[in-house]
Amino acid sequence: MRHRVAMAMAVLAAGLVWAPAPPAAACSIVAPGPTEEELLTQADLVFEGTAVSSRDPNAGSATIVTGDPIFWTFATERTIKGAPTTPQEVGTSRSGASCGFTFQAGSRYRVFARSVGGVYMTSLGSGTVEIVRQTEPTVTTTTTRPPAAAPTSVPPTRTGRIALTG
């Protein structure tokens, strides 16, 4: 009897070790991606604006997963497609592992979003990009001095000594 129990445990243990793992979920974006024209066609809302603040509806939850949304509020500055409001809220997955876009408060973005159940959502593959401000070229003013006058000197005497007169 002991032998059968030991054999059954061994078979069970082997089954646990060799059982196939469940498929992993991760964000994968194939390059080259869609053109900006294709991204614009796929989006329901496209605007440029500054990320103001974020809202986490799952804050304090016992279980938080990478796909849970974070909602960002933007001060919209330029409309490209659709009718954004000011402020405009857009959601994204909380992690890049789930294709969530990482926004930074105070930075400007061109946001491409789709309406999902009446909520605008964006992702890493949507076309959303940070707008990097071009810095103005630094103008350096230099003052050019006239070349210094060559010092006047008395030609050396034949002995190599300098004669001072005066």
N, CA and C atoms as a LAMMPS dump frame, in Angstrom:
ITEM: TIMESTEP
0
ITEM: NUMBER OF ATOMS
498
ITEM: BOX BOUNDS ff ff ff
-5.0000000000000000e+02 5.0000000000000000e+02
-5.0000000000000000e+02 5.0000000000000000e+02
-5.0000000000000000e+02 5.0000000000000000e+02
ITEM: ATOMS id mol type element x y z
1 1 1 N 0.827 -1.19 0
2 1 2 C 0 0 0
3 1 3 C 0.871 1.255 0
4 2 1 N 1.901 1.208 0.832
5 2 2 C 2.817 2.359 0.888
6 2 3 C 3.461 2.608 -0.467
7 3 1 N 3.776 1.55 -1.138
8 3 2 C 4.418 1.665 -2.445
9 3 3 C 3.507 2.371 -3.43
10 4 1 N 2.206 2.043 -3.417
11 4 2 C 1.238 2.664 -4.331
12 4 3 C 1.072 4.147 -4.025
13 5 1 N 1.009 4.511 -2.765
14 5 2 C 0.876 5.914 -2.378
15 5 3 C 2.108 6.689 -2.821
16 6 1 N 3.284 6.117 -2.598
17 6 2 C 4.531 6.772 -3.009
18 6 3 C 4.564 6.951 -4.524
19 7 1 N 4.117 5.93 -5.253
20 7 2 C 4.104 6.004 -6.722
21 7 3 C 3.114 7.069 -7.183
22 8 1 N 1.949 7.122 -6.556
23 8 2 C 0.944 8.123 -6.923
24 8 3 C 1.474 9.533 -6.651
25 9 1 N 2.16 9.731 -5.55
26 9 2 C 2.748 11.039 -5.229
27 9 3 C 3.817 11.418 -6.25
28 10 1 N 4.612 10.459 -6.668
29 10 2 C 5.663 10.713 -7.647
30 10 3 C 5.058 11.124 -8.992
31 11 1 N 4.002 10.427 -9.409
32 11 2 C 3.328 10.755 -10.667
33 11 3 C 2.7 12.147 -10.575
34 12 1 N 2.064 12.454 -9.452
35 12 2 C 1.451 13.754 -9.252
36 12 3 C 2.508 14.862 -9.287
37 13 1 N 3.622 14.638 -8.599
38 13 2 C 4.7 15.62 -8.569
39 13 3 C 5.27 15.833 -9.97
40 14 1 N 5.46 14.774 -10.715
41 14 2 C 5.977 14.887 -12.09
42 14 3 C 5.004 15.659 -12.959
43 15 1 N 3.722 15.436 -12.735
44 15 2 C 2.714 16.168 -13.516
45 15 3 C 2.762 17.651 -13.23
46 16 1 N 3.025 18.019 -11.975
47 16 2 C 3.128 19.431 -11.627
48 16 3 C 4.361 20.069 -12.245
49 17 1 N 5.446 19.329 -12.275
50 17 2 C 6.69 19.863 -12.832
51 17 3 C 6.588 20.002 -14.343
52 18 1 N 5.981 19.034 -15.009
53 18 2 C 5.949 19.026 -16.467
54 18 3 C 4.691 19.642 -17.058
55 19 1 N 3.786 20.112 -16.226
56 19 2 C 2.556 20.711 -16.749
57 19 3 C 2.904 21.99 -17.504
58 20 1 N 2.258 22.224 -18.628
59 20 2 C 2.578 23.439 -19.382
60 20 3 C 2.177 24.691 -18.608
61 21 1 N 3.001 25.718 -18.727
62 21 2 C 2.72 26.995 -18.048
63 21 3 C 1.627 27.736 -18.805
64 22 1 N 0.825 28.515 -18.103
65 22 2 C -0.189 29.305 -18.799
66 22 3 C 0.497 30.367 -19.663
67 23 1 N -0.152 30.786 -20.728
68 23 2 C 0.488 31.782 -21.594
69 23 3 C 0.702 33.098 -20.844
70 24 1 N 1.837 33.729 -21.111
71 24 2 C 2.151 35.006 -20.479
72 24 3 C 1.565 36.141 -21.308
73 25 1 N 1.149 37.16 -20.626
74 25 2 C 0.63 38.332 -21.322
75 25 3 C 1.659 39.446 -21.21
76 26 1 N 2.008 40.014 -22.315
77 26 2 C 2.973 41.117 -22.313
78 26 3 C 2.695 41.996 -23.514
79 27 1 N 3.168 43.203 -23.429
80 27 2 C 2.997 44.139 -24.53
81 27 3 C 4.071 43.878 -25.575
82 28 1 N 3.672 43.712 -26.803
83 28 2 C 4.651 43.581 -27.874
84 28 3 C 4.188 44.439 -29.041
85 29 1 N 5.1 45.251 -29.51
86 29 2 C 4.81 46.147 -30.616
87 29 3 C 5.788 45.807 -31.723
88 30 1 N 5.272 45.486 -32.884
89 30 2 C 6.093 45.078 -34.001
90 30 3 C 6.514 46.315 -34.796
91 31 1 N 7.796 46.402 -35.086
92 31 2 C 8.307 47.52 -35.882
93 31 3 C 8.5 47.031 -37.314
94 32 1 N 8.286 47.776 -38.311
95 32 2 C 7.772 49.137 -38.214
96 32 3 C 6.276 49.116 -37.949
97 33 1 N 5.845 50.078 -37.178
98 33 2 C 4.431 50.168 -36.827
99 33 3 C 3.639 50.902 -37.885
100 34 1 N 2.393 51.204 -37.586
101 34 2 C 1.556 51.939 -38.531
102 34 3 C 2.106 53.348 -38.766
103 35 1 N 1.762 53.895 -39.909
104 35 2 C 2.157 55.268 -40.208
105 35 3 C 1.309 56.22 -39.371
106 36 1 N 1.724 57.47 -39.292
107 36 2 C 0.947 58.445 -38.524
108 36 3 C -0.442 58.616 -39.131
109 37 1 N -0.539 58.512 -40.441
110 37 2 C -1.848 58.609 -41.103
111 37 3 C -2.752 57.45 -40.679
112 38 1 N -2.196 56.231 -40.595
113 38 2 C -2.979 55.074 -40.155
114 38 3 C -3.389 55.218 -38.687
115 39 1 N -2.465 55.708 -37.853
116 39 2 C -2.784 55.928 -36.442
117 39 3 C -3.899 56.955 -36.295
118 40 1 N -3.848 57.996 -37.104
119 40 2 C -4.875 59.038 -37.074
120 40 3 C -6.23 58.467 -37.488
121 41 1 N -6.245 57.595 -38.48
122 41 2 C -7.483 56.96 -38.939
123 41 3 C -8.068 56.062 -37.854
124 42 1 N -7.207 55.33 -37.12
125 42 2 C -7.665 54.402 -36.091
126 42 3 C -8.156 55.109 -34.827
127 43 1 N -7.657 56.303 -34.566
128 43 2 C -7.988 57.013 -33.325
129 43 3 C -9.351 57.698 -33.435
130 44 1 N -10.036 57.796 -32.301
131 44 2 C -11.29 58.541 -32.225
132 44 3 C -11.036 59.985 -31.776
133 45 1 N -9.927 60.187 -31.071
134 45 2 C -9.602 61.49 -30.51
135 45 3 C -8.091 61.688 -30.581
136 46 1 N -7.673 62.824 -31.145
137 46 2 C -6.246 63.165 -31.201
138 46 3 C -6.123 64.637 -30.829
139 47 1 N -5.275 64.901 -29.844
140 47 2 C -5.073 66.285 -29.411
141 47 3 C -3.672 66.45 -28.852
142 48 1 N -3.264 67.698 -28.693
143 48 2 C -2.015 68.015 -28.015
144 48 3 C -2.371 68.73 -26.725
145 49 1 N -1.684 68.359 -25.665
146 49 2 C -1.968 68.985 -24.384
147 49 3 C -0.945 68.616 -23.337
148 50 1 N -1.07 69.261 -22.193
149 50 2 C -0.161 69.055 -21.073
150 50 3 C -0.814 68.152 -20.039
151 51 1 N -0.076 67.117 -19.607
152 51 2 C -0.564 66.226 -18.553
153 51 3 C -0.576 67.006 -17.243
154 52 1 N -1.748 67.051 -16.612
155 52 2 C -1.91 67.851 -15.396
156 52 3 C -1.847 66.974 -14.152
157 53 1 N -2.642 65.899 -14.129
158 53 2 C -2.7 65.04 -12.948
159 53 3 C -3.21 63.658 -13.337
160 54 1 N -3.064 62.712 -12.405
161 54 2 C -3.552 61.358 -12.656
162 54 3 C -4.502 60.936 -11.545
163 55 1 N -5.345 59.963 -11.897
164 55 2 C -6.335 59.407 -10.965
165 55 3 C -6.26 57.895 -11.072
166 56 1 N -6.126 57.225 -9.92
167 56 2 C -6.022 55.768 -9.878
168 56 3 C -7.271 55.197 -9.215
169 57 1 N -8.234 54.689 -9.999
170 57 2 C -9.463 54.164 -9.41
171 57 3 C -9.24 52.907 -8.581
172 58 1 N -8.079 52.254 -8.713
173 58 2 C -7.801 51.027 -7.962
174 58 3 C -6.874 51.264 -6.766
175 59 1 N -6.595 52.519 -6.454
176 59 2 C -5.72 52.809 -5.309
177 59 3 C -6.318 52.193 -4.052
178 60 1 N -5.496 51.505 -3.304
179 60 2 C -5.953 50.887 -2.067
180 60 3 C -6.575 49.513 -2.242
181 61 1 N -6.724 49.045 -3.49
182 61 2 C -7.297 47.714 -3.713
183 61 3 C -6.319 46.643 -3.244
184 62 1 N -6.857 45.517 -2.821
185 62 2 C -6.019 44.403 -2.382
186 62 3 C -5.237 43.808 -3.544
187 63 1 N -5.836 43.807 -4.728
188 63 2 C -5.182 43.237 -5.896
189 63 3 C -5.133 44.289 -6.997
190 64 1 N -3.924 44.555 -7.456
191 64 2 C -3.745 45.494 -8.565
192 64 3 C -2.935 44.771 -9.625
193 65 1 N -3.393 44.823 -10.863
194 65 2 C -2.686 44.172 -11.968
195 65 3 C -2.213 45.225 -12.961
196 66 1 N -1.252 44.833 -13.803
197 66 2 C -0.639 45.785 -14.734
198 66 3 C -1.63 46.376 -15.72
199 67 1 N -2.718 45.669 -15.992
200 67 2 C -3.699 46.16 -16.951
201 67 3 C -4.718 47.119 -16.361
202 68 1 N -4.718 47.273 -15.025
203 68 2 C -5.652 48.212 -14.404
204 68 3 C -5.372 49.62 -14.928
205 69 1 N -6.42 50.397 -15.158
206 69 2 C -6.199 51.721 -15.75
207 69 3 C -5.769 52.781 -14.741
208 70 1 N -5.043 53.733 -15.277
209 70 2 C -4.735 54.994 -14.611
210 70 3 C -5.335 56.047 -15.536
211 71 1 N -6.005 57.035 -14.995
212 71 2 C -6.612 58.083 -15.818
213 71 3 C -5.832 59.383 -15.645
214 72 1 N -5.454 59.971 -16.779
215 72 2 C -4.705 61.221 -16.789
216 72 3 C -5.59 62.355 -17.268
217 73 1 N -5.469 63.495 -16.627
218 73 2 C -6.191 64.701 -17.02
219 73 3 C -5.222 65.604 -17.767
220 74 1 N -5.674 66.111 -18.916
221 74 2 C -4.855 66.968 -19.768
222 74 3 C -5.505 68.334 -19.949
223 75 1 N -4.679 69.35 -20.01
224 75 2 C -5.12 70.67 -20.451
225 75 3 C -4.891 70.664 -21.956
226 76 1 N -5.97 70.587 -22.728
227 76 2 C -5.825 70.48 -24.179
228 76 3 C -5.457 71.835 -24.775
229 77 1 N -4.575 71.793 -25.767
230 77 2 C -4.075 73.013 -26.389
231 77 3 C -4.358 73.062 -27.888
232 78 1 N -4.42 71.901 -28.516
233 78 2 C -4.63 71.854 -29.965
234 78 3 C -5.407 70.591 -30.315
235 79 1 N -6.482 70.756 -31.068
236 79 2 C -7.293 69.624 -31.501
237 79 3 C -6.842 69.19 -32.886
238 80 1 N -6.631 67.889 -33.048
239 80 2 C -6.259 67.339 -34.35
240 80 3 C -7.407 66.518 -34.916
241 81 1 N -8.096 65.74 -34.048
242 81 2 C -9.236 64.938 -34.483
243 81 3 C -10.188 64.775 -33.305
244 82 1 N -11.476 64.858 -33.575
245 82 2 C -12.466 64.688 -32.52
246 82 3 C -12.754 66 -31.814
247 83 1 N -13.351 65.889 -30.651
248 83 2 C -13.737 67.08 -29.884
249 83 3 C -13.314 66.921 -28.425
250 84 1 N -12.029 67.153 -28.143
251 84 2 C -11.607 67.03 -26.745
252 84 3 C -12.175 68.155 -25.893
253 85 1 N -12.292 67.876 -24.63
254 85 2 C -12.741 68.899 -23.689
255 85 3 C -11.516 69.451 -22.964
256 86 1 N -11.705 70.522 -22.243
257 86 2 C -10.633 71.04 -21.401
258 86 3 C -11.184 71.151 -20.007
259 87 1 N -10.775 70.346 -19.085
260 87 2 C -9.742 69.321 -19.214
261 87 3 C -10.282 68.049 -19.879
262 88 1 N -9.373 67.246 -20.418
263 88 2 C -9.732 65.987 -21.076
264 88 3 C -9.093 64.849 -20.307
265 89 1 N -9.886 63.82 -19.974
266 89 2 C -9.352 62.652 -19.268
267 89 3 C -9.153 61.506 -20.249
268 90 1 N -7.982 60.837 -20.135
269 90 2 C -7.644 59.698 -20.986
270 90 3 C -7.043 58.622 -20.098
271 91 1 N -7.475 57.382 -20.3
272 91 2 C -6.966 56.265 -19.515
273 91 3 C -5.89 55.501 -20.254
274 92 1 N -5.063 54.807 -19.497
275 92 2 C -4.036 53.924 -20.04
276 92 3 C -3.769 52.835 -19.011
277 93 1 N -3.274 51.69 -19.437
278 93 2 C -2.905 50.64 -18.48
279 93 3 C -1.799 51.159 -17.581
280 94 1 N -1.785 50.702 -16.348
281 94 2 C -0.837 51.239 -15.377
282 94 3 C 0.611 50.863 -15.653
283 95 1 N 0.86 49.873 -16.502
284 95 2 C 2.221 49.409 -16.723
285 95 3 C 2.53 49.243 -18.202
286 96 1 N 3.788 49.472 -18.54
287 96 2 C 4.248 49.231 -19.906
288 96 3 C 4.156 47.773 -20.291
289 97 1 N 4.177 46.871 -19.293
290 97 2 C 4.037 45.443 -19.574
291 97 3 C 2.676 45.134 -20.185
292 98 1 N 1.694 45.98 -19.897
293 98 2 C 0.355 45.837 -20.471
294 98 3 C 0.092 46.932 -21.498
295 99 1 N 1.155 47.455 -22.093
296 99 2 C 1.107 48.501 -23.124
297 99 3 C 0.627 49.848 -22.601
298 100 1 N 0.745 50.073 -21.303
299 100 2 C 0.368 51.37 -20.754
300 100 3 C 1.402 52.429 -21.091
301 101 1 N 0.932 53.624 -21.408
302 101 2 C 1.828 54.736 -21.722
303 101 3 C 2.166 55.453 -20.416
304 102 1 N 3.422 55.779 -20.213
305 102 2 C 3.849 56.468 -18.998
306 102 3 C 3.866 57.965 -19.244
307 103 1 N 2.953 58.672 -18.587
308 103 2 C 2.889 60.133 -18.694
309 103 3 C 3.614 60.752 -17.509
310 104 1 N 4.029 62.002 -17.674
311 104 2 C 4.686 62.765 -16.611
312 104 3 C 3.944 64.082 -16.478
313 105 1 N 3.472 64.392 -15.273
314 105 2 C 2.761 65.651 -15.055
315 105 3 C 3.654 66.82 -15.455
316 106 1 N 3.075 67.77 -16.186
317 106 2 C 3.796 68.95 -16.635
318 106 3 C 4.39 68.815 -18.023
319 107 1 N 4.429 67.615 -18.578
320 107 2 C 4.97 67.407 -19.926
321 107 3 C 3.854 67.501 -20.953
322 108 1 N 4.237 67.858 -22.183
323 108 2 C 3.264 67.989 -23.275
324 108 3 C 3.285 66.727 -24.128
325 109 1 N 2.089 66.363 -24.635
326 109 2 C 1.947 65.137 -25.431
327 109 3 C 1.01 65.374 -26.605
328 110 1 N 1.224 64.583 -27.658
329 110 2 C 0.223 64.411 -28.722
330 110 3 C -0.414 63.069 -28.4
331 111 1 N -1.695 63.097 -28.019
332 111 2 C -2.393 61.91 -27.539
333 111 3 C -3.309 61.373 -28.631
334 112 1 N -3.16 60.082 -28.942
335 112 2 C -4.036 59.354 -29.854
336 112 3 C -4.857 58.41 -28.967
337 113 1 N -6.17 58.557 -28.949
338 113 2 C -7 57.744 -28.063
339 113 3 C -8.187 57.154 -28.824
340 114 1 N -8.64 55.995 -28.332
341 114 2 C -9.831 55.344 -28.87
342 114 3 C -10.887 55.318 -27.789
343 115 1 N -12.128 55.395 -28.217
344 115 2 C -13.237 55.32 -27.273
345 115 3 C -13.548 53.853 -27.008
346 116 1 N -13.444 53.454 -25.73
347 116 2 C -13.73 52.083 -25.314
348 116 3 C -14.823 52.176 -24.263
349 117 1 N -16.039 51.83 -24.658
350 117 2 C -17.164 51.917 -23.728
351 117 3 C -17.428 53.336 -23.251
352 118 1 N -17.188 54.3 -24.118
353 118 2 C -17.422 55.693 -23.767
354 118 3 C -16.281 56.356 -23.01
355 119 1 N -15.164 55.626 -22.816
356 119 2 C -13.99 56.157 -22.121
357 119 3 C -12.837 56.2 -23.109
358 120 1 N -12.135 57.316 -23.171
359 120 2 C -10.983 57.418 -24.066
360 120 3 C -9.788 56.722 -23.437
361 121 1 N -9.136 55.826 -24.228
362 121 2 C -7.987 55.052 -23.771
363 121 3 C -6.854 55.196 -24.783
364 122 1 N -5.623 55.185 -24.284
365 122 2 C -4.442 55.225 -25.146
366 122 3 C -3.48 54.136 -24.692
367 123 1 N -2.464 53.862 -25.516
368 123 2 C -1.5 52.811 -25.19
369 123 3 C -0.175 53.107 -25.89
370 124 1 N 0.808 52.244 -25.63
371 124 2 C 2.113 52.411 -26.261
372 124 3 C 2.036 52.357 -27.785
373 125 1 N 1.157 51.549 -28.333
374 125 2 C 1.061 51.399 -29.779
375 125 3 C 0.078 52.333 -30.451
376 126 1 N -0.518 53.254 -29.699
377 126 2 C -1.562 54.119 -30.26
378 126 3 C -1.023 55.279 -31.079
379 127 1 N 0.241 55.616 -30.874
380 127 2 C 0.815 56.774 -31.553
381 127 3 C 1.075 57.945 -30.614
382 128 1 N 0.639 57.833 -29.361
383 128 2 C 0.85 58.898 -28.387
384 128 3 C 2.35 59.122 -28.193
385 129 1 N 2.759 60.391 -28.225
386 129 2 C 4.177 60.737 -28.062
387 129 3 C 4.315 61.994 -27.217
388 130 1 N 5.444 62.089 -26.55
389 130 2 C 5.763 63.319 -25.826
390 130 3 C 6.248 64.344 -26.834
391 131 1 N 5.814 65.571 -26.644
392 131 2 C 6.268 66.664 -27.507
393 131 3 C 7.453 67.304 -26.801
394 132 1 N 8.612 67.12 -27.378
395 132 2 C 9.82 67.669 -26.778
396 132 3 C 9.985 69.088 -27.283
397 133 1 N 10.071 69.999 -26.345
398 133 2 C 10.213 71.408 -26.715
399 133 3 C 11.601 71.654 -27.265
400 134 1 N 11.617 72.36 -28.369
401 134 2 C 12.89 72.743 -28.958
402 134 3 C 13.422 73.944 -28.197
403 135 1 N 14.655 73.879 -27.797
404 135 2 C 15.225 75.017 -27.098
405 135 3 C 15.705 76.032 -28.12
406 136 1 N 15.549 77.277 -27.752
407 136 2 C 16.013 78.346 -28.63
408 136 3 C 17.527 78.297 -28.689
409 137 1 N 18.08 78.55 -29.868
410 137 2 C 19.538 78.54 -29.946
411 137 3 C 20.103 79.658 -29.066
412 138 1 N 21.177 79.371 -28.398
413 138 2 C 21.81 80.355 -27.544
414 138 3 C 22.613 81.31 -28.409
415 139 1 N 22.342 82.59 -28.229
416 139 2 C 23.073 83.606 -28.989
417 139 3 C 24.192 84.096 -28.092
418 140 1 N 25.397 83.952 -28.565
419 140 2 C 26.546 84.385 -27.799
420 140 3 C 27.116 85.622 -28.476
421 141 1 N 27.22 86.685 -27.714
422 141 2 C 27.796 87.914 -28.239
423 141 3 C 29.225 88.002 -27.748
424 142 1 N 30.127 88.169 -28.679
425 142 2 C 31.53 88.321 -28.299
426 142 3 C 32.021 89.686 -28.737
427 143 1 N 32.865 90.255 -27.929
428 143 2 C 33.466 91.537 -28.268
429 143 3 C 34.868 91.252 -28.765
430 144 1 N 35.145 91.748 -29.933
431 144 2 C 36.466 91.542 -30.494
432 144 3 C 37.322 92.749 -30.184
433 145 1 N 38.397 92.502 -29.523
434 145 2 C 39.338 93.577 -29.217
435 145 3 C 40.31 93.721 -30.369
436 146 1 N 40.737 94.956 -30.57
437 146 2 C 41.771 95.091 -31.607
438 146 3 C 43.035 94.417 -31.113
439 147 1 N 43.845 93.926 -32.029
440 147 2 C 45.064 93.257 -31.597
441 147 3 C 45.929 94.226 -30.789
442 148 1 N 46.559 93.691 -29.795
443 148 2 C 47.424 94.525 -28.954
444 148 3 C 48.597 95.028 -29.785
445 149 1 N 48.966 96.271 -29.503
446 149 2 C 50.102 96.849 -30.222
447 149 3 C 51.363 96.121 -29.788
448 150 1 N 52.226 95.94 -30.728
449 150 2 C 53.489 95.284 -30.413
450 150 3 C 54.278 96.2 -29.48
451 151 1 N 54.88 95.639 -28.464
452 151 2 C 55.635 96.492 -27.552
453 151 3 C 56.797 97.153 -28.274
454 152 1 N 57.033 98.414 -27.91
455 152 2 C 58.171 99.1 -28.52
456 152 3 C 59.399 98.747 -27.721
457 153 1 N 60.44 98.513 -28.422
458 153 2 C 61.678 98.149 -27.748
459 153 3 C 62.853 98.831 -28.421
460 154 1 N 63.855 98.902 -27.675
461 154 2 C 65.091 99.493 -28.193
462 154 3 C 65.906 98.341 -28.733
463 155 1 N 66.397 98.499 -29.927
464 155 2 C 67.203 97.397 -30.464
465 155 3 C 68.427 97.148 -29.576
466 156 1 N 68.738 95.899 -29.4
467 156 2 C 69.879 95.601 -28.545
468 156 3 C 71.181 96.145 -29.13
469 157 1 N 72.062 96.468 -28.233
470 157 2 C 73.363 96.941 -28.683
471 157 3 C 74.171 95.717 -29.079
472 158 1 N 75.34 95.978 -29.652
473 158 2 C 76.151 94.88 -30.118
474 158 3 C 76.576 93.965 -28.976
475 159 1 N 76.579 94.478 -27.825
476 159 2 C 76.992 93.659 -26.698
477 159 3 C 75.808 92.837 -26.181
478 160 1 N 74.642 93.096 -26.679
479 160 2 C 73.471 92.378 -26.248
480 160 3 C 72.844 93.023 -25.02
481 161 1 N 73.323 94.209 -24.681
482 161 2 C 72.771 94.904 -23.559
483 161 3 C 71.801 95.962 -24.045
484 162 1 N 70.912 96.331 -23.199
485 162 2 C 69.932 97.347 -23.55
486 162 3 C 70.414 98.667 -22.996
487 163 1 N 70.389 99.66 -23.823
488 163 2 C 70.797 100.971 -23.378
489 163 3 C 69.567 101.767 -23.015
490 164 1 N 69.563 102.315 -21.83
491 164 2 C 68.45 103.134 -21.398
492 164 3 C 68.873 104.6 -21.479
493 165 1 N 68.051 105.365 -22.066
494 165 2 C 68.355 106.788 -22.174
495 165 3 C 67.261 107.552 -21.513
496 166 1 N 67.597 108.69 -21.093
497 166 2 C 66.499 109.435 -20.619
498 166 3 C 66.698 110.288 -19.54
